[in-house]
Amino acid sequence: MKVEMNDIVAIAKRRGFIYPGSEIYGGLANTYDYGPVGTELLRNIKNLWWEYFVQRRDDVVGLDASLISHQAVWNASGHTSGFADALIDCKNCQLRMRADHLIEDYITLLNDQNLETGIQNLTSIHHDKRFSIIKTRKVEGLSSEEITLILQKFKIPCPKCSEHAWTEVRKFNLLFPVNMGIVEGDQSLAYLRGETAQGMFINFKNVMDSTRVKLPFGIAQLGKSFRNEITPGNSVFRTLEFEQGEIEYFFDPEKSNWEELFENWKVTMWSFATEVLGVKAENLRWREHTDDERSFYSKRTEDMEYQFPFGFKELWGLAYRTDYDLSQHEQHSKKDLKVVDSQSGTKVLPHVIEPAVGINRLLLMVMCDAYEKTEKRTVLKLHPRLAPFKVAVFPLLSNKEELVGKARKVYDDLKKHFTVAFDDRGNIGKRYLYQDEIGTPFCVTIDFDTLEDDTVTVRDRDSMEQKRIVIKDLSSYLTSQINEKM
Ligand code: GAP
């Protein structure tokens, strides 16, 4: 059965993965809080990302830059002038939307013939752009006038009230300004970072000067970014604050072939998603950005997309950003950011390839990918590496001291090796169903036979098979079973 977004949102709330932000005060749009198991899942994904992309490599080093940064950083990067979405409001019901998303959602549903005829009639849009819209059904890179034209031509209705009564298209900057100190004004203006990437560029020289790195090498960062996003819905797919995992991979374009590096990064990203996170390859694909869509400084951009319940959407971007960012920061800061080649003595401004992913999108992806619902149960078949708890321990009855004491002992022993949950509420069937929904791969029950022969029942989440295992072998049995699932 195809997974629906409503199912994911429901299980996320019901079982403590994701709660709507500020909920007891009526909620705050596009913000979310992670509950007890969501926090574990998020942490597992971040740890795996860090281990795979930083700790296991000898050509990537880590960074943890400030969330608040100087306004000059964002002037240099182009975010204060160019980092904007086109917004419109419905005059009838006041729904505020990103115009590009409204159009894309609408034209996705048109048949090829209607889309082609409609778009080809808009001759004031350059014919390459028209071709790109028809081919990709994406409208990134269009001007406000071009967006307005499409809205009018297709008489796109409001998804909430069905009226076609849109305001003018307005550009809205995504950066979150913050005022430092007590005096408001230009001097005190700073920004919450809109991407982690700029931290790597402004610290490039610091890292070069303070470590033993040499080109080619990457600087990686995992942390929060902030964007004043308008689009509502789809849980944590697009939010105001989110966690990014980004790597700026610096290289000398004279010595490294960017196309080769680009292909290598594609392979690495793909294997992280399929092998480390265990996501089904058939739900992933690559999509190359068209010329109109790509930032002007990028030579190539490809998105790894995942088939979410609301369609194939960007999960992870890979961009060859040339030397754009370092050269912008050189110009604005008046600091020399070039590297001296140790052999030739010549100076080079490194180019960069950037894999950039949203950790919260990875979390939403693994939840969607793992979700299975049958008549009997709902189960999250999370990869054991990701599961918030690897094992749950139950005493058969909560009012029998011998059983509870023995279960506590088993729990304490297993905790030395795994993340373990303890549950003595309700009947065993209900406890299994609960653990299935939070993705726990194994449940261990302590019953009256345990008191006689020191064996326990181990129940497998996926096959639902049960086995009796002697307690002294339990930890090694579970380790081998978990490894088998990996
Ligand atoms: N430094 C390049 C950069 O930030 P991006 O495509 O804007 O590129 C990279 O963002 C990734 O961050 C996206 O592929 C997506 O996974 C995630 N992301 C971006 N905006 C997001 C948002 N508002 N909420 C959640 N994740 C977001």
Boltz pocket constraint, residues with backbone or C-beta under 6 A from the ligand:
constraints:
  - pocket:
      binder: B
      contacts: [[A, 194], [A, 195], [A, 196], [A, 197], [A, 227], [A, 229], [A, 236], [A, 237], [A, 238], [A, 239], [A, 240], [A, 241], [A, 242], [A, 243], [A, 244], [A, 246], [A, 314], [A, 315], [A, 316], [A, 317], [A, 354], [A, 356], [A, 357], [A, 358], [A, 359], [A, 360], [A, 361]]
      max_distance: 6.0
